[in-house]
Amino acid sequence: MGAASLAAAAVVAALAALWPPRPAGPIEPPAQADATGPPAIAVADVQLGRAVRLDKRIASAADAFSPADTIYASVVTEGEADHVRLTARFSHEGHVVAEVSQGIAPVGTAVSEFNVRKPRGFAPGAYEVEILVDGVPAGGSRFTVR
């Protein structure tokens, strides 16, 4: 062993001698998050349309679309969270046709944008977009494809 290694070992031994011993007893498990409280964020508004502005809000609201349209959903949330998963689930007659998720870290009011398009077009009928926050339903909107 070199002189530097001996000096480092001596410093570690001296610090170990000065460090207070760990008290004997059971080790407590780490604290668990309480998932029973209210969600950190809430969905305040869901709007649908054919285009969004730069601020992610719908340029012109619509509730009826053609089969070839791209359908945009603008979701306004209120609250604060370090990270939540926001999901838009588009369904037709009870069957999911698309599901898009994104992670957000909102502080106050936040706006998120989702869009869906089917290359062969949407089948005519009644649709719904359901918004989920960390997998829990939190809002939504209905629309029609004609």
N, C-alpha and C positions, 0 to 999 in steps of 0.2 A: 504494500500500500504506500502511496505517495504522501508527502507532507500535507497536501491540500485535502486529500481524502481523510487523513487522520484528524485534521482540524475540523472538517465538516462533521465527522462522527462525534467528536467531542462536544460540539455545539448542540447537536441533536440530543445527545445524552444529558447535557446540562439542562436543556429546555424540558425534557421529559421528567427530570427530577423535580423541577419547579412547578410543573403543571399539576393542578389538583386531581386526585384520583376520582374516577367516575363512581357515584354512589351505587351500591348493589341494590338490586330490585328489578321488578319486571319492566320491560321496555314498552312504553305506550304506543299503540298504533297511531299512524298519522291521522289528522283530523279529516273527516269526510265532508264534502259539500252538502248543504241542505237543498235537495231538489224539490222540496214541497212548497217553497215560496213562489211568489208571482214571477213571471218571466221578466228578464232584464229589459226587454224591449217589447213594444206592442206595435201592431200594424195599424196605422192611423187611416190609410187610404189606399185603394187599388184602382187605377184607371187603365183603360184599354184604348188602343188606337193603332193607326197605321204608321206612325212616325214619332220619334222622340226628339226633343230639343237637346241642346248641349248640357242642360242641367238635369237630364234624364227624366224630365216630366213629359207627358204626352202632349204633342203639338196640337192635336184636335181629337177629342174623345169620340169613341165609336163603340157601339155594341153589336153592330152587324158588319160582317166581312164577306168578301168573295173567297172562293176556294184557293185562289193563287196568292192572296195577301200574306204578308208577313204581319203577324199579330204581336204587338208590343204591350207589355204590362209594366206600368210604372208603380212601384210600391214605396209608399212613404211610411217610415218607421219613426217612433218616438222612444227615447230612452238611451241608456248607455250600457255597453258591454265590451269586454276585451275582444271577444270573438263569438259570433253566432253564425249558424248556417241558415241562410234564407233560401227557401225552395219555392219555385213556381211549378205547380203540377197541373198540366192542361189535360182535361178529360172530355170524352164524348160518349154519351149514353153509358156512363159508369166505367168506361175503359180508359186507362191512361194512354194518351197519344204522345205526350212529351213531358219530361221532367228536367228542369234546369236548376242547379244550385250554385250559390256563390257564398263565400265567407265574407262577412262584414264586421267592422269594429266601430259601430256608430257611437256618436257623442251628440245627444240632443236629437234634432230632426235630421234624418238621412233619407236620401232617395236612391233606390236601386232600380235597374232596368233589366227586364227579361224579354226575350223574343223567341218566337217559334215560327217555322215555315216548313211546309211539307212540299218537297219537289213535285210530287204528283197531285198536290192540292188537297185541301181538307174536304171531307165528305160533308154535304149539306146537313144541317141539323143544329141542335142545341149543344152548347159547350159550357164548360166551367173552368176557371183557373182558381186553384186553391193555393193560398200562400201559407207556408209552414215555417215556423221559427224553431230551429233545432228539432225538427220532426213533428212538432205539435201544431195542428191547424190554428191559424191566427187571423185569417181573413180570406177574401176572395171576391170573385165577380163572375157573372154569367154573360154569355154572348152567343150570337147566332152566326152560322155560316150559311149564306144563300147562294 
